[in-house]
Amino acid sequence: MLEAFVFATILCGFFGIIFKKNLLMKIVSMDVMSTG
């Protein structure tokens, strides 16, 4: 049970980092498009 919980937490953090990166890229690209 504990191992599954740790694995789920790591997975959530991993996806969270990827999602944040994608969100940042989208915001940056939108910023560049609107200003450029």
mmCIF entry with sequence, helices, sheets and N, C-alpha, C, O atoms, coordinates in Angstrom:
data_MODEL
# 
_entry.id   MODEL 
# 
_entity.id                         1 
_entity.type                       polymer 
_entity.pdbx_number_of_molecules   1 
# 
_entity_poly.entity_id                      1 
_entity_poly.type                           'polypeptide(L)' 
_entity_poly.nstd_linkage                   no 
_entity_poly.nstd_monomer                   no 
_entity_poly.pdbx_seq_one_letter_code       MLEAFVFATILCGFFGIIFKKNLLMKIVSMDVMSTG 
_entity_poly.pdbx_seq_one_letter_code_can   MLEAFVFATILCGFFGIIFKKNLLMKIVSMDVMSTG 
_entity_poly.pdbx_strand_id                 A 
# 
loop_
_entity_poly_seq.entity_id 
_entity_poly_seq.num 
_entity_poly_seq.mon_id 
_entity_poly_seq.hetero 
1 1  MET n 
1 2  LEU n 
1 3  GLU n 
1 4  ALA n 
1 5  PHE n 
1 6  VAL n 
1 7  PHE n 
1 8  ALA n 
1 9  THR n 
1 10 ILE n 
1 11 LEU n 
1 12 CYS n 
1 13 GLY n 
1 14 PHE n 
1 15 PHE n 
1 16 GLY n 
1 17 ILE n 
1 18 ILE n 
1 19 PHE n 
1 20 LYS n 
1 21 LYS n 
1 22 ASN n 
1 23 LEU n 
1 24 LEU n 
1 25 MET n 
1 26 LYS n 
1 27 ILE n 
1 28 VAL n 
1 29 SER n 
1 30 MET n 
1 31 ASP n 
1 32 VAL n 
1 33 MET n 
1 34 SER n 
1 35 THR n 
1 36 GLY n 
# 
_struct_asym.id          A 
_struct_asym.entity_id   1 
# 
_struct_conf.conf_type_id            HELX_P 
_struct_conf.id                      HELX_P1 
_struct_conf.pdbx_PDB_helix_id       AA1 
_struct_conf.beg_label_comp_id       LEU 
_struct_conf.beg_label_asym_id       A 
_struct_conf.beg_label_seq_id        2 
_struct_conf.pdbx_beg_PDB_ins_code   ? 
_struct_conf.end_label_comp_id       THR 
_struct_conf.end_label_asym_id       A 
_struct_conf.end_label_seq_id        35 
_struct_conf.pdbx_end_PDB_ins_code   ? 
_struct_conf.beg_auth_comp_id        LEU 
_struct_conf.beg_auth_asym_id        A 
_struct_conf.beg_auth_seq_id         2 
_struct_conf.end_auth_comp_id        THR 
_struct_conf.end_auth_asym_id        A 
_struct_conf.end_auth_seq_id         35 
_struct_conf.pdbx_PDB_helix_class    1 
_struct_conf.details                 ? 
_struct_conf.pdbx_PDB_helix_length   34 
# 
_struct_conf_type.id          HELX_P 
_struct_conf_type.criteria    ? 
_struct_conf_type.reference   ? 
# 
loop_
_atom_site.group_PDB 
_atom_site.id 
_atom_site.type_symbol 
_atom_site.label_atom_id 
_atom_site.label_alt_id 
_atom_site.label_comp_id 
_atom_site.label_asym_id 
_atom_site.label_entity_id 
_atom_site.label_seq_id 
_atom_site.pdbx_PDB_ins_code 
_atom_site.Cartn_x 
_atom_site.Cartn_y 
_atom_site.Cartn_z 
_atom_site.occupancy 
_atom_site.B_iso_or_equiv 
_atom_site.pdbx_formal_charge 
_atom_site.auth_seq_id 
_atom_site.auth_comp_id 
_atom_site.auth_asym_id 
_atom_site.auth_atom_id 
_atom_site.pdbx_PDB_model_num 
ATOM 1   N N  . MET A 1 1  ? 0.838 -1.202 0.000   1.00 0.00 ? 1  MET A N  1 
ATOM 2   C CA . MET A 1 1  ? 0.000 0.000  0.000   1.00 0.00 ? 1  MET A CA 1 
ATOM 3   C C  . MET A 1 1  ? 0.872 1.250  0.000   1.00 0.00 ? 1  MET A C  1 
ATOM 4   O O  . MET A 1 1  ? 0.634 2.187  -0.762  1.00 0.00 ? 1  MET A O  1 
ATOM 5   N N  . LEU A 1 2  ? 1.878 1.250  0.860   1.00 0.00 ? 2  LEU A N  1 
ATOM 6   C CA . LEU A 1 2  ? 2.755 2.420  0.956   1.00 0.00 ? 2  LEU A CA 1 
ATOM 7   C C  . LEU A 1 2  ? 3.517 2.619  -0.348  1.00 0.00 ? 2  LEU A C  1 
ATOM 8   O O  . LEU A 1 2  ? 3.672 3.745  -0.821  1.00 0.00 ? 2  LEU A O  1 
ATOM 9   N N  . GLU A 1 3  ? 3.991 1.518  -0.924  1.00 0.00 ? 3  GLU A N  1 
ATOM 10  C CA . GLU A 1 3  ? 4.741 1.621  -2.188  1.00 0.00 ? 3  GLU A CA 1 
ATOM 11  C C  . GLU A 1 3  ? 3.871 2.214  -3.289  1.00 0.00 ? 3  GLU A C  1 
ATOM 12  O O  . GLU A 1 3  ? 4.326 3.053  -4.066  1.00 0.00 ? 3  GLU A O  1 
ATOM 13  N N  . ALA A 1 4  ? 2.622 1.774  -3.349  1.00 0.00 ? 4  ALA A N  1 
ATOM 14  C CA . ALA A 1 4  ? 1.699 2.285  -4.372  1.00 0.00 ? 4  ALA A CA 1 
ATOM 15  C C  . ALA A 1 4  ? 1.469 3.781  -4.163  1.00 0.00 ? 4  ALA A C  1 
ATOM 16  O O  . ALA A 1 4  ? 1.384 4.544  -5.126  1.00 0.00 ? 4  ALA A O  1 
ATOM 17  N N  . PHE A 1 5  ? 1.369 4.191  -2.900  1.00 0.00 ? 5  PHE A N  1 
ATOM 18  C CA . PHE A 1 5  ? 1.143 5.608  -2.582  1.00 0.00 ? 5  PHE A CA 1 
ATOM 19  C C  . PHE A 1 5  ? 2.338 6.447  -3.022  1.00 0.00 ? 5  PHE A C  1 
ATOM 20  O O  . PHE A 1 5  ? 2.174 7.509  -3.623  1.00 0.00 ? 5  PHE A O  1 
ATOM 21  N N  . VAL A 1 6  ? 3.545 5.961  -2.717  1.00 0.00 ? 6  VAL A N  1 
ATOM 22  C CA . VAL A 1 6  ? 4.767 6.675  -3.106  1.00 0.00 ? 6  VAL A CA 1 
ATOM 23  C C  . VAL A 1 6  ? 4.863 6.756  -4.621  1.00 0.00 ? 6  VAL A C  1 
ATOM 24  O O  . VAL A 1 6  ? 5.210 7.801  -5.172  1.00 0.00 ? 6  VAL A O  1 
ATOM 25  N N  . PHE A 1 7  ? 4.555 5.655  -5.293  1.00 0.00 ? 7  PHE A N  1 
ATOM 26  C CA . PHE A 1 7  ? 4.617 5.614  -6.760  1.00 0.00 ? 7  PHE A CA 1 
ATOM 27  C C  . PHE A 1 7  ? 3.635 6.614  -7.361  1.00 0.00 ? 7  PHE A C  1 
ATOM 28  O O  . PHE A 1 7  ? 3.965 7.321  -8.313  1.00 0.00 ? 7  PHE A O  1 
ATOM 29  N N  . ALA A 1 8  ? 2.419 6.672  -6.798  1.00 0.00 ? 8  ALA A N  1 
ATOM 30  C CA . ALA A 1 8  ? 1.394 7.598  -7.293  1.00 0.00 ? 8  ALA A CA 1 
ATOM 31  C C  . ALA A 1 8  ? 1.848 9.042  -7.078  1.00 0.00 ? 8  ALA A C  1 
ATOM 32  O O  . ALA A 1 8  ? 1.641 9.897  -7.940  1.00 0.00 ? 8  ALA A O  1 
ATOM 33  N N  . THR A 1 9  ? 2.465 9.310  -5.927  1.00 0.00 ? 9  THR A N  1 
ATOM 34  C CA . THR A 1 9  ? 2.932 10.668 -5.630  1.00 0.00 ? 9  THR A CA 1 
ATOM 35  C C  . THR A 1 9  ? 4.008 11.091 -6.623  1.00 0.00 ? 9  THR A C  1 
ATOM 36  O O  . THR A 1 9  ? 3.983 12.208 -7.138  1.00 0.00 ? 9  THR A O  1 
ATOM 37  N N  . ILE A 1 10 ? 4.954 10.192 -6.887  1.00 0.00 ? 10 ILE A N  1 
ATOM 38  C CA . ILE A 1 10 ? 6.035 10.493 -7.838  1.00 0.00 ? 10 ILE A CA 1 
ATOM 39  C C  . ILE A 1 10 ? 5.452 10.727 -9.227  1.00 0.00 ? 10 ILE A C  1 
ATOM 40  O O  . ILE A 1 10 ? 5.862 11.647 -9.935  1.00 0.00 ? 10 ILE A O  1 
ATOM 41  N N  . LEU A 1 11 ? 4.487 9.884  -9.611  1.00 0.00 ? 11 LEU A N  1 
ATOM 42  C CA . LEU A 1 11 ? 3.861 10.004 -10.926 1.00 0.00 ? 11 LEU A CA 1 
ATOM 43  C C  . LEU A 1 11 ? 3.151 11.351 -11.051 1.00 0.00 ? 11 LEU A C  1 
ATOM 44  O O  . LEU A 1 11 ? 3.254 12.027 -12.074 1.00 0.00 ? 11 LEU A O  1 
ATOM 45  N N  . CYS A 1 12 ? 2.426 11.731 -9.990  1.00 0.00 ? 12 CYS A N  1 
ATOM 46  C CA . CYS A 1 12 ? 1.703 13.017 -9.995  1.00 0.00 ? 12 CYS A CA 1 
ATOM 47  C C  . CYS A 1 12 ? 2.690 14.171 -10.129 1.00 0.00 ? 12 CYS A C  1 
ATOM 48  O O  . CYS A 1 12 ? 2.453 15.105 -10.894 1.00 0.00 ? 12 CYS A O  1 
ATOM 49  N N  . GLY A 1 13 ? 3.783 14.113 -9.397  1.00 0.00 ? 13 GLY A N  1 
ATOM 50  C CA . GLY A 1 13 ? 4.787 15.168 -9.472  1.00 0.00 ? 13 GLY A CA 1 
ATOM 51  C C  . GLY A 1 13 ? 5.410 15.233 -10.855 1.00 0.00 ? 13 GLY A C  1 
ATOM 52  O O  . GLY A 1 13 ? 5.654 16.317 -11.384 1.00 0.00 ? 13 GLY A O  1 
ATOM 53  N N  . PHE A 1 14 ? 5.668 14.063 -11.443 1.00 0.00 ? 14 PHE A N  1 
ATOM 54  C CA . PHE A 1 14 ? 6.262 13.993 -12.781 1.00 0.00 ? 14 PHE A CA 1 
ATOM 55  C C  . PHE A 1 14 ? 5.345 14.644 -13.804 1.00 0.00 ? 14 PHE A C  1 
ATOM 56  O O  . PHE A 1 14 ? 5.784 15.464 -14.610 1.00 0.00 ? 14 PHE A O  1 
ATOM 57  N N  . PHE A 1 15 ? 4.053 14.269 -13.767 1.00 0.00 ? 15 PHE A N  1 
ATOM 58  C CA . PHE A 1 15 ? 3.085 14.838 -14.715 1.00 0.00 ? 15 PHE A CA 1 
ATOM 59  C C  . PHE A 1 15 ? 2.891 16.323 -14.443 1.00 0.00 ? 15 PHE A C  1 
ATOM 60  O O  . PHE A 1 15 ? 2.693 17.110 -15.368 1.00 0.00 ? 15 PHE A O  1 
ATOM 61  N N  . GLY A 1 16 ? 2.948 16.699 -13.172 1.00 0.00 ? 16 GLY A N  1 
ATOM 62  C CA . GLY A 1 16 ? 2.794 18.108 -12.807 1.00 0.00 ? 16 GLY A CA 1 
ATOM 63  C C  . GLY A 1 16 ? 3.900 18.953 -13.423 1.00 0.00 ? 16 GLY A C  1 
ATOM 64  O O  . GLY A 1 16 ? 3.646 20.043 -13.935 1.00 0.00 ? 16 GLY A O  1 
ATOM 65  N N  . ILE A 1 17 ? 5.135 18.442 -13.371 1.00 0.00 ? 17 ILE A N  1 
ATOM 66  C CA . ILE A 1 17 ? 6.273 19.170 -13.946 1.00 0.00 ? 17 ILE A CA 1 
ATOM 67  C C  . ILE A 1 17 ? 6.088 19.313 -15.454 1.00 0.00 ? 17 ILE A C  1 
ATOM 68  O O  . ILE A 1 17 ? 6.303 20.390 -16.010 1.00 0.00 ? 17 ILE A O  1 
ATOM 69  N N  . ILE A 1 18 ? 5.690 18.222 -16.115 1.00 0.00 ? 18 ILE A N  1 
ATOM 70  C CA . ILE A 1 18 ? 5.491 18.256 -17.574 1.00 0.00 ? 18 ILE A CA 1 
ATOM 71  C C  . ILE A 1 18 ? 4.377 19.238 -17.924 1.00 0.00 ? 18 ILE A C  1 
ATOM 72  O O  . ILE A 1 18 ? 4.494 20.017 -18.870 1.00 0.00 ? 18 ILE A O  1 
ATOM 73  N N  . PHE A 1 19 ? 3.284 19.188 -17.139 1.00 0.00 ? 19 PHE A N  1 
ATOM 74  C CA . PHE A 1 19 ? 2.138 20.066 -17.404 1.00 0.00 ? 19 PHE A CA 1 
ATOM 75  C C  . PHE A 1 19 ? 2.539 21.524 -17.232 1.00 0.00 ? 19 PHE A C  1 
ATOM 76  O O  . PHE A 1 19 ? 2.165 22.375 -18.038 1.00 0.00 ? 19 PHE A O  1 
ATOM 77  N N  . LYS A 1 20 ? 3.308 21.814 -16.170 1.00 0.00 ? 20 LYS A N  1 
ATOM 78  C CA . LYS A 1 20 ? 3.767 23.184 -15.926 1.00 0.00 ? 20 LYS A CA 1 
ATOM 79  C C  . LYS A 1 20 ? 4.649 23.650 -17.073 1.00 0.00 ? 20 LYS A C  1 
ATOM 80  O O  . LYS A 1 20 ? 4.524 24.784 -17.535 1.00 0.00 ? 20 LYS A O  1 
ATOM 81  N N  . LYS A 1 21 ? 5.544 22.775 -17.537 1.00 0.00 ? 21 LYS A N  1 
ATOM 82  C CA . LYS A 1 21 ? 6.435 23.131 -18.651 1.00 0.00 ? 21 LYS A CA 1 
ATOM 83  C C  . LYS A 1 21 ? 5.615 23.461 -19.886 1.00 0.00 ? 21 LYS A C  1 
ATOM 84  O O  . LYS A 1 21 ? 5.857 24.472 -20.545 1.00 0.00 ? 21 LYS A O  1 
ATOM 85  N N  . ASN A 1 22 ? 4.636 22.600 -20.205 1.00 0.00 ? 22 ASN A N  1 
ATOM 86  C CA . ASN A 1 22 ? 3.790 22.831 -21.379 1.00 0.00 ? 22 ASN A CA 1 
ATOM 87  C C  . ASN A 1 22 ? 3.015 24.129 -21.224 1.00 0.00 ? 22 ASN A C  1 
ATOM 88  O O  . ASN A 1 22 ? 2.874 24.891 -22.180 1.00 0.00 ? 22 ASN A O  1 
ATOM 89  N N  . LEU A 1 23 ? 2.508 24.381 -20.014 1.00 0.00 ? 23 LEU A N  1 
ATOM 90  C CA . LEU A 1 23 ? 1.743 25.597 -19.750 1.00 0.00 ? 23 LEU A CA 1 
ATOM 91  C C  . LEU A 1 23 ? 2.641 26.816 -19.945 1.00 0.00 ? 23 LEU A C  1 
ATOM 92  O O  . LEU A 1 23 ? 2.230 27.811 -20.543 1.00 0.00 ? 23 LEU A O  1 
ATOM 93  N N  . LEU A 1 24 ? 3.882 26.730 -19.432 1.00 0.00 ? 24 LEU A N  1 
ATOM 94  C CA . LEU A 1 24 ? 4.829 27.840 -19.577 1.00 0.00 ? 24 LEU A CA 1 
ATOM 95  C C  . LEU A 1 24 ? 5.127 28.085 -21.046 1.00 0.00 ? 24 LEU A C  1 
ATOM 96  O O  . LEU A 1 24 ? 5.151 29.231 -21.496 1.00 0.00 ? 24 LEU A O  1 
ATOM 97  N N  . MET A 1 25 ? 5.356 27.004 -21.800 1.00 0.00 ? 25 MET A N  1 
ATOM 98  C CA . MET A 1 25 ? 5.660 27.129 -23.232 1.00 0.00 ? 25 MET A CA 1 
ATOM 99  C C  . MET A 1 25 ? 4.494 27.794 -23.959 1.00 0.00 ? 25 MET A C  1 
ATOM 100 O O  . MET A 1 25 ? 4.701 28.658 -24.812 1.00 0.00 ? 25 MET A O  1 
ATOM 101 N N  . LYS A 1 26 ? 3.259 27.387 -23.618 1.00 0.00 ? 26 LYS A N  1 
ATOM 102 C CA . LYS A 1 26 ? 2.079 27.966 -24.262 1.00 0.00 ? 26 LYS A CA 1 
ATOM 103 C C  . LYS A 1 26 ? 1.993 29.457 -23.961 1.00 0.00 ? 26 LYS A C  1 
ATOM 104 O O  . LYS A 1 26 ? 1.743 30.264 -24.857 1.00 0.00 ? 26 LYS A O  1 
ATOM 105 N N  . ILE A 1 27 ? 2.202 29.822 -22.692 1.00 0.00 ? 27 ILE A N  1 
ATOM 106 C CA . ILE A 1 27 ? 2.123 31.233 -22.289 1.00 0.00 ? 27 ILE A CA 1 
ATOM 107 C C  . ILE A 1 27 ? 3.210 32.034 -23.004 1.00 0.00 ? 27 ILE A C  1 
ATOM 108 O O  . ILE A 1 27 ? 2.946 33.122 -23.516 1.00 0.00 ? 27 ILE A O  1 
ATOM 109 N N  . VAL A 1 28 ? 4.424 31.501 -23.039 1.00 0.00 ? 28 VAL A N  1 
ATOM 110 C CA . VAL A 1 28 ? 5.543 32.199 -23.687 1.00 0.00 ? 28 VAL A CA 1 
ATOM 111 C C  . VAL A 1 28 ? 5.276 32.362 -25.180 1.00 0.00 ? 28 VAL A C  1 
ATOM 112 O O  . VAL A 1 28 ? 5.490 33.439 -25.736 1.00 0.00 ? 28 VAL A O  1 
ATOM 113 N N  . SER A 1 29 ? 4.809 31.299 -25.828 1.00 0.00 ? 29 SER A N  1 
ATOM 114 C CA . SER A 1 29 ? 4.548 31.360 -27.271 1.00 0.00 ? 29 SER A CA 1 
ATOM 115 C C  . SER A 1 29 ? 3.415 32.344 -27.556 1.00 0.00 ? 29 SER A C  1 
ATOM 116 O O  . SER A 1 29 ? 3.467 33.078 -28.543 1.00 0.00 ? 29 SER A O  1 
ATOM 117 N N  . MET A 1 30 ? 2.395 32.363 -26.701 1.00 0.00 ? 30 MET A N  1 
ATOM 118 C CA . MET A 1 30 ? 1.293 33.312 -26.875 1.00 0.00 ? 30 MET A CA 1 
ATOM 119 C C  . MET A 1 30 ? 1.812 34.735 -26.715 1.00 0.00 ? 30 MET A C  1 
ATOM 120 O O  . MET A 1 30 ? 1.433 35.630 -27.470 1.00 0.00 ? 30 MET A O  1 
ATOM 121 N N  . ASP A 1 31 ? 2.687 34.939 -25.721 1.00 0.00 ? 31 ASP A N  1 
ATOM 122 C CA . ASP A 1 31 ? 3.272 36.254 -25.465 1.00 0.00 ? 31 ASP A CA 1 
ATOM 123 C C  . ASP A 1 31 ? 4.066 36.703 -26.688 1.00 0.00 ? 31 ASP A C  1 
ATOM 124 O O  . ASP A 1 31 ? 3.929 37.840 -27.139 1.00 0.00 ? 31 ASP A O  1 
ATOM 125 N N  . VAL A 1 32 ? 4.887 35.817 -27.218 1.00 0.00 ? 32 VAL A N  1 
ATOM 126 C CA . VAL A 1 32 ? 5.724 36.143 -28.380 1.00 0.00 ? 32 VAL A CA 1 
ATOM 127 C C  . VAL A 1 32 ? 4.842 36.462 -29.585 1.00 0.00 ? 32 VAL A C  1 
ATOM 128 O O  . VAL A 1 32 ? 5.114 37.405 -30.329 1.00 0.00 ? 32 VAL A O  1 
ATOM 129 N N  . MET A 1 33 ? 3.779 35.666 -29.775 1.00 0.00 ? 33 MET A N  1 
ATOM 130 C CA . MET A 1 33 ? 2.893 35.874 -30.919 1.00 0.00 ? 33 MET A CA 1 
ATOM 131 C C  . MET A 1 33 ? 2.171 37.218 -30.814 1.00 0.00 ? 33 MET A C  1 
ATOM 132 O O  . MET A 1 33 ? 2.046 37.934 -31.808 1.00 0.00 ? 33 MET A O  1 
ATOM 133 N N  . SER A 1 34 ? 1.699 37.563 -29.618 1.00 0.00 ? 34 SER A N  1 
ATOM 134 C CA . SER A 1 34 ? 0.930 38.800 -29.439 1.00 0.00 ? 34 SER A CA 1 
ATOM 135 C C  . SER A 1 34 ? 1.830 40.028 -29.564 1.00 0.00 ? 34 SER A C  1 
ATOM 136 O O  . SER A 1 34 ? 1.405 41.052 -30.099 1.00 0.00 ? 34 SER A O  1 
ATOM 137 N N  . THR A 1 35 ? 3.071 39.936 -29.075 1.00 0.00 ? 35 THR A N  1 
ATOM 138 C CA . THR A 1 35 ? 3.977 41.089 -29.125 1.00 0.00 ? 35 THR A CA 1 
ATOM 139 C C  . THR A 1 35 ? 4.683 41.162 -30.474 1.00 0.00 ? 35 THR A C  1 
ATOM 140 O O  . THR A 1 35 ? 4.966 42.250 -30.976 1.00 0.00 ? 35 THR A O  1 
ATOM 141 N N  . GLY A 1 36 ? 4.971 39.978 -31.069 1.00 0.00 ? 36 GLY A N  1 
ATOM 142 C CA . GLY A 1 36 ? 5.699 39.953 -32.331 1.00 0.00 ? 36 GLY A CA 1 
ATOM 143 C C  . GLY A 1 36 ? 4.714 39.987 -33.456 1.00 0.00 ? 36 GLY A C  1 
ATOM 144 O O  . GLY A 1 36 ? 5.108 39.973 -34.622 1.00 0.00 ? 36 GLY A O  1 
# 
